[in-house]
Amino acid sequence: MRLLLLSNAKREGSAYLEWALTHFSDFFKPAAVSRIVFVPFAGVTAEPDAYVDKVRPVFAQMGIEVDGVHRFSDPVAAVHAAQAVVVGGGSTWKLLRDVRGLRLLRAIRQRALNGMPYAGWSAGANLACPTIMTSNDMPICDPGGFDALGLVPFQINPHYLHGNPPGFKGETREERITEFCAVNRSVWVTGLREGTGLGLVDKQLTLVGDGGDCRIFRYGQEPREIAAGADVQFLMAE
């Protein structure tokens, strides 16, 4: 498989997806990708066409054309013919609802398992997990079940923030993930800080980006930090 699962799109002081350009280029170039099918359904306030228009200039910098999956008369056939599929961020709940409603879940999974490059950020990274149960997102809608693509055996929590801002007395993200692990005891969870992601090429999983370490969680173990560039292959163990 070839996967690129990023925490976020926007970053302070840089243009939309600018921080990820090098990672996208390094990811798509070996597969000679010149055209992608983009899944815009995580967008809530932006219409699908507007979301495609937003990402198109980003990929144009790499010489890659973008087709919105919603524009095809047969979206399933479009996925089966795609050089690569890219899934944008937004509401993971809405994303899964719409992907499932168009019967794209199985098609994307089959293509990705057979080697088609799959990339996504935020909700698009969540979608690659066994379930979407470590999403931060709102609005929440009924996706018809929590099971997602299951391309990796671990969960991702994008936009991971350690601790709380001064004066905030609610649960920390770590506390919430620890509670998830108490209920789901056999699953790793990776807290991906902004500016980081996970890249899988063949069977090698690596933490990428310059946004710092990621924090990993599992029931019965102390949470720990994993440095950028580190081999995190153990997360792929079932």
Backbone hydrogen bonds in HBPLUS format (Angstrom, degrees):
<---DONOR---> <-ACCEPTOR-->    atom                        ^
c    i                          cat <-CA-CA->   ^        H-A-AA   ^      H-
h    n   atom  resd res      DA  || num        DHA   H-A  angle D-A-AA Bond
n    s   type  num  typ     dist DA aas  dist angle  dist       angle   num
A0202-ASP N   A0001-MET O   2.87 MM 201  5.04 129.1  2.14 148.7 160.3     1
A0118-TYR N   A0002-ARG O   2.97 MM 116  6.35 160.0  2.01 158.3 164.0     2
A0003-LEU N   A0200-LEU O   2.83 MM 197  4.88 155.4  1.89 137.8 146.2     3
A0200-LEU N   A0003-LEU O   2.80 MM 197  4.88 167.3  1.82 142.0 145.7     4
A0004-LEU N   A0118-TYR O   2.97 MM 114  6.46 142.4  2.12 149.9 157.5     5
A0120-GLY N   A0004-LEU O   2.97 MM 116  6.48 152.2  2.05 165.3 170.5     6
A0005-LEU N   A0198-LEU O   2.84 MM 193  5.12 173.9  1.85 156.8 158.3     7
A0198-LEU N   A0005-LEU O   2.77 MM 193  5.12 154.8  1.84 140.5 147.4     8
A0006-LEU N   A0120-GLY O   2.86 MM 114  6.18 166.1  1.88 159.6 161.4     9
A0122-SER N   A0006-LEU O   2.87 MM 116  6.28 150.9  1.95 144.9 151.5    10
A0007-SER N   A0196-THR O   2.98 MM 189  5.90 163.7  2.01 166.2 161.6    11
A0017-LEU N   A0009-ALA O   2.96 MM   8  4.66 152.1  2.03 132.2 135.3    12
A0014-SER N   A0011-ARG O   3.15 MM   3  5.74 154.1  2.22 144.8 140.5    13
A0018-GLU N   A0015-ALA O   2.99 MM   3  5.16 165.2  2.01 124.1 125.4    14
A0020-ALA N   A0017-LEU O   3.02 MM   3  5.31 138.9  2.19 104.7 116.5    15
A0021-LEU N   A0018-GLU O   3.22 MM   3  5.42 164.0  2.25 110.0 114.8    16
A0023-HIS N   A0020-ALA O   3.03 MM   3  5.23 113.9  2.48 102.4 118.6    17
A0024-PHE N   A0020-ALA O   2.88 MM   4  6.14 160.2  1.92 163.3 169.7    18
A0025-SER N   A0021-LEU O   2.88 MM   4  6.09 167.6  1.89 156.3 159.9    19
A0026-ASP N   A0022-THR O   2.91 MM   4  6.07 167.8  1.93 150.7 153.9    20
A0027-PHE N   A0023-HIS O   2.99 MM   4  6.00 140.0  2.15 136.9 147.9    21
A0027-PHE N   A0024-PHE O   3.10 MM   3  5.00 121.9  2.46  92.0 107.3    22
A0028-PHE N   A0024-PHE O   2.85 MM   4  6.04 163.2  1.88 161.2 163.7    23
A0029-LYS N   A0025-SER O   2.97 MM   4  5.74 160.7  2.01 150.4 155.5    24
A0031-ALA N   A0028-PHE O   3.08 MM   3  5.47 133.2  2.31 108.9 121.5    25
A0033-VAL N   A0028-PHE O   3.36 MM   5  5.47 174.9  2.36 140.0 141.5    26
A0032-ALA N   A0029-LYS O   2.90 MM   3  4.98 162.0  1.93 112.3 117.3    27
A0065-GLU N   A0034-SER O   2.94 MM  31  6.25 165.2  1.96 137.9 135.7    28
A0036-ILE N   A0065-GLU O   2.85 MM  29  6.29 158.9  1.89 159.9 164.2    29
A0067-ASP N   A0036-ILE O   2.98 MM  31  6.25 155.3  2.04 157.0 165.0    30
A0037-VAL N   A0084-ALA O   2.99 MM  47  6.30 165.6  2.01 155.2 158.8    31
A0086-VAL N   A0037-VAL O   2.99 MM  49  6.30 160.0  2.03 151.5 155.5    32
A0038-PHE N   A0067-ASP O   2.78 MM  29  5.89 164.1  1.81 148.8 154.4    33
A0069-VAL N   A0038-PHE O   2.91 MM  31  5.80 165.4  1.93 160.0 157.1    34
A0039-VAL N   A0086-VAL O   2.82 MM  47  6.21 158.8  1.87 160.9 167.2    35
A0088-GLY N   A0039-VAL O   3.28 MM  49  6.37 163.7  2.30 156.5 159.8    36
A0043-GLY N   A0040-PRO O   3.12 MM   3  6.01 162.5  2.15 125.6 130.4    37
A0091-SER N   A0042-ALA O   2.81 MM  49  4.77 164.4  1.83 132.1 129.9    38
A0050-ALA N   A0047-GLU O   2.99 MM   3  5.27 116.7  2.40 106.2 121.8    39
A0051-TYR N   A0047-GLU O   3.01 MM   4  6.33 152.7  2.09 156.9 165.6    40
A0052-VAL N   A0048-PRO O   2.99 MM   4  6.29 160.8  2.03 153.7 158.4    41
A0053-ASP N   A0049-ASP O   2.95 MM   4  6.19 157.1  2.00 146.5 153.1    42
A0054-LYS N   A0050-ALA O   3.01 MM   4  6.22 135.2  2.22 136.8 148.5    43
A0054-LYS N   A0051-TYR O   3.10 MM   3  5.03 126.9  2.39  92.8 107.0    44
A0055-VAL N   A0051-TYR O   3.17 MM   4  6.54 149.6  2.27 150.0 156.4    45
A0056-ARG N   A0052-VAL O   2.92 MM   4  5.93 143.6  2.06 152.0 162.3    46
A0058-VAL N   A0055-VAL O   3.04 MM   3  5.32 125.9  2.34 105.8 120.2    47
A0059-PHE N   A0055-VAL O   3.29 MM   4  6.67 160.3  2.33 161.9 165.7    48
A0060-ALA N   A0056-ARG O   2.93 MM   4  6.06 142.2  2.07 148.5 160.4    49
A0061-GLN N   A0058-VAL O   3.33 MM   3  5.67 142.4  2.48 101.2 110.1    50
A0062-MET N   A0059-PHE O   2.96 MM   3  5.32 150.6  2.05 107.1 116.2    51
A0064-ILE N   A0059-PHE O   2.98 MM   5  5.18 162.4  2.02 141.8 138.9    52
A0063-GLY N   A0060-ALA O   2.94 MM   3  4.79 162.2  1.98 104.3 108.9    53
A0071-ARG N   A0068-GLY O   3.03 MM   3  5.58 162.2  2.06 117.3 122.9    54
A0072-PHE N   A0069-VAL O   3.34 MM   3  5.81 167.3  2.36 112.4 116.1    55
A0078-ALA N   A0074-ASP O   3.05 MM   4  6.38 150.1  2.14 149.4 158.8    56
A0079-VAL N   A0075-PRO O   3.02 MM   4  6.34 151.7  2.10 148.3 154.3    57
A0080-HIS N   A0076-VAL O   3.03 MM   4  6.34 158.7  2.08 148.6 154.7    58
A0081-ALA N   A0077-ALA O   3.01 MM   4  6.20 133.2  2.23 140.8 152.7    59
A0081-ALA N   A0078-ALA O   3.25 MM   3  5.15 132.3  2.50  91.4 103.9    60
A0082-ALA N   A0078-ALA O   3.01 MM   4  5.95 112.1  2.49 136.0 152.1    61
A0082-ALA N   A0079-VAL O   3.18 MM   3  5.00 152.6  2.26  98.8 107.1    62
A0085-VAL N   A0117-PRO O   3.11 MM  32  6.57 159.1  2.15 161.0 165.3    63
A0119-ALA N   A0085-VAL O   3.03 MM  34  6.51 158.2  2.08 153.9 160.7    64
A0087-VAL N   A0119-ALA O   2.85 MM  32  6.36 152.0  1.93 146.2 155.0    65
A0121-TRP N   A0087-VAL O   3.26 MM  34  6.83 145.8  2.38 163.5 173.0    66
A0095-LEU N   A0091-SER O   2.93 MM   4  6.13 161.8  1.97 151.4 157.4    67
A0096-LEU N   A0092-THR O   2.96 MM   4  6.10 171.7  1.96 150.6 151.7    68
A0097-ARG N   A0093-TRP O   3.02 MM   4  6.20 159.2  2.07 145.9 152.4    69
A0098-ASP N   A0094-LYS O   2.93 MM   4  6.12 165.6  1.95 155.6 158.2    70
A0099-VAL N   A0095-LEU O   2.88 MM   4  6.03 165.9  1.90 158.1 162.8    71
A0100-ARG N   A0096-LEU O   2.88 MM   4  5.83 162.4  1.91 145.4 151.0    72
A0101-GLY N   A0097-ARG O   2.89 MM   4  5.98 151.5  1.97 138.7 147.8    73
A0102-LEU N   A0098-ASP O   3.06 MM   4  6.24 140.7  2.22 142.8 150.9    74
A0104-LEU N   A0099-VAL O   2.93 MM   5  5.24 165.5  1.95 164.4 159.7    75
A0103-ARG N   A0100-ARG O   2.98 MM   3  4.95 159.8  2.02 107.0 112.2    76
A0108-ILE N   A0104-LEU O   2.87 MM   4  5.97 172.5  1.87 162.9 163.7    77
A0109-ARG N   A0105-LEU O   3.05 MM   4  6.17 165.4  2.08 148.3 153.0    78
A0110-GLN N   A0106-ARG O   2.90 MM   4  6.05 168.8  1.92 153.4 156.3    79
A0111-ARG N   A0107-ALA O   3.07 MM   4  6.24 167.9  2.09 150.4 153.7    80
A0112-ALA N   A0108-ILE O   2.90 MM   4  6.04 165.8  1.92 155.8 160.0    81
A0113-LEU N   A0109-ARG O   2.90 MM   4  6.04 164.9  1.92 156.3 160.5    82
A0114-ASN N   A0110-GLN O   3.11 MM   4  6.26 134.9  2.32 138.6 150.2    83
A0114-ASN N   A0111-ARG O   3.15 MM   3  5.11 129.8  2.41  93.2 106.8    84
A0116-MET N   A0111-ARG O   2.98 MM   5  5.44 161.2  2.02 147.2 141.0    85
A0115-GLY N   A0112-ALA O   3.00 MM   3  5.16 162.1  2.03 110.1 112.5    86
A0124-GLY N   A0121-TRP O   2.88 MM   3  4.74 149.5  1.98 130.4 120.3    87
A0125-ALA N   A0122-SER O   2.91 MM   3  5.15 133.5  2.13 104.6 117.7    88
A0126-ASN N   A0122-SER O   2.95 MM   4  6.35 159.2  1.99 155.6 162.0    89
A0127-LEU N   A0123-ALA O   2.95 MM   4  6.16 149.0  2.05 145.5 153.2    90
A0128-ALA N   A0125-ALA O   3.11 MM   3  5.49 144.8  2.24 108.0 117.4    91
A0129-CYS N   A0126-ASN O   3.01 MM   3  5.53 161.7  2.05 117.2 123.1    92
A0149-LEU N   A0127-LEU O   2.95 MM  22  5.93 160.9  1.99 167.1 171.6    93
A0151-LEU N   A0128-ALA O   2.82 MM  23  5.24 136.8  2.00 136.5 150.4    94
A0152-VAL N   A0128-ALA O   3.31 MM  24  6.46 144.7  2.44 156.8 157.6    95
A0150-GLY N   A0129-CYS O   2.91 MM  21  4.77 154.0  1.98 122.4 116.8    96
A0148-ALA N   A0130-PRO O   2.84 MM  18  5.34 171.8  1.85 127.8 129.7    97
A0132-ILE N   A0146-PHE O   3.11 MM  14  5.70 134.8  2.32 138.5 151.1    98
A0135-SER N   A0132-ILE O   3.23 MM   3  5.74 145.6  2.36 125.7 123.4    99
A0155-GLN N   A0188-TRP O   2.90 MM  33  6.18 175.6  1.90 154.9 155.4   100
A0190-THR N   A0155-GLN O   2.89 MM  35  6.26 159.3  1.93 145.5 150.1   101
A0157-ASN N   A0190-THR O   2.80 MM  33  6.00 161.4  1.84 160.3 156.0   102
A0192-LEU N   A0157-ASN O   2.98 MM  35  6.04 148.8  2.08 137.6 147.6   103
A0160-TYR N   A0192-LEU O   2.81 MM  32  5.17 155.4  1.87 131.3 128.8   104
A0168-PHE N   A0165-PRO O   3.09 MM   3  5.66 165.3  2.11 140.2 142.2   105
A0176-ARG N   A0172-THR O   3.14 MM   4  6.49 157.2  2.19 148.6 154.3   106
A0177-ILE N   A0173-ARG O   2.93 MM   4  6.21 161.1  1.96 156.1 161.0   107
A0178-THR N   A0174-GLU O   2.85 MM   4  5.98 157.8  1.90 149.3 156.2   108
A0179-GLU N   A0175-GLU O   3.01 MM   4  6.22 149.8  2.10 142.9 150.4   109
A0180-PHE N   A0176-ARG O   3.00 MM   4  6.35 150.5  2.09 141.7 150.0   110
A0181-CYS N   A0177-ILE O   2.88 MM   4  6.23 157.6  1.93 152.2 157.9   111
A0182-ALA N   A0178-THR O   2.99 MM   4  6.26 138.4  2.17 138.9 150.3   112
A0182-ALA N   A0179-GLU O   3.15 MM   3  4.98 123.2  2.49  90.3 104.9   113
A0183-VAL N   A0179-GLU O   3.29 MM   4  6.61 137.4  2.48 141.5 151.0   114
A0183-VAL N   A0180-PHE O   3.10 MM   3  5.34 135.1  2.31 101.7 113.5   115
A0184-ASN N   A0180-PHE O   2.80 MM   4  5.98 144.4  1.93 147.0 159.0   116
A0189-VAL N   A0217-PHE O   2.95 MM  28  5.07 151.3  2.03 143.0 147.2   117
A0217-PHE N   A0189-VAL O   2.85 MM  28  5.07 151.7  1.92 150.0 157.8   118
A0191-GLY N   A0215-ARG O   2.63 MM  24  4.94 170.9  1.64 162.4 163.7   119
A0215-ARG N   A0191-GLY O   3.14 MM  24  4.94 160.3  2.18 136.9 140.2   120
A0196-THR N   A0193-ARG O   3.16 MM   3  5.80 126.8  2.45 144.0 143.1   121
A0211-GLY N   A0195-GLY O   3.07 MM  16  4.10 131.2  2.32 118.2 113.7   122
A0197-GLY N   A0208-VAL O   2.97 MM  11  5.21 141.9  2.12 140.4 138.6   123
A0208-VAL N   A0197-GLY O   2.82 MM  11  5.21 168.6  1.83 141.9 145.9   124
A0199-GLY N   A0206-THR O   2.87 MM   7  5.32 167.0  1.89 159.2 162.6   125
A0206-THR N   A0199-GLY O   2.90 MM   7  5.32 155.2  1.96 148.3 156.6   126
A0201-VAL N   A0204-GLN O   3.08 MM   3  5.39 158.1  2.13 144.7 146.6   127
A0204-GLN N   A0201-VAL O   2.95 MM   3  5.39 170.7  1.96 135.5 135.3   128
A0232-VAL N   A0205-LEU O   3.17 MM  27  5.70 159.5  2.21 139.0 143.7   129
A0207-LEU N   A0230-ALA O   3.32 MM  23  5.83 161.9  2.36 157.0 162.1   130
A0229-GLY N   A0207-LEU O   2.82 MM  22  5.12 148.6  1.92 130.3 140.6   131
A0214-CYS N   A0226-ILE O   2.97 MM  12  5.31 154.2  2.04 148.4 153.0   132
A0226-ILE N   A0214-CYS O   2.79 MM  12  5.31 155.8  1.85 157.6 163.9   133
A0216-ILE N   A0224-ARG O   2.89 MM   8  5.59 165.3  1.91 161.5 163.2   134
A0224-ARG N   A0216-ILE O   3.21 MM   8  5.59 152.6  2.29 143.2 151.2   135
A0221-GLN N   A0218-ARG O   3.12 MM   3  5.65 156.8  2.18 141.2 139.8   136
A0230-ALA N   A0227-ALA O   3.06 MM   3  5.57 151.0  2.14 136.2 138.1   137
A0235-LEU N   A0232-VAL O   3.01 MM   3  5.94 162.3  2.05 126.4 130.8   138
A0236-MET N   A0233-GLN O   2.88 MM   3  5.60 159.3  1.93 122.0 128.3   139
A0237-ALA N   A0234-PHE O   3.23 MM   3  5.57 165.4  2.25 109.7 114.1   140
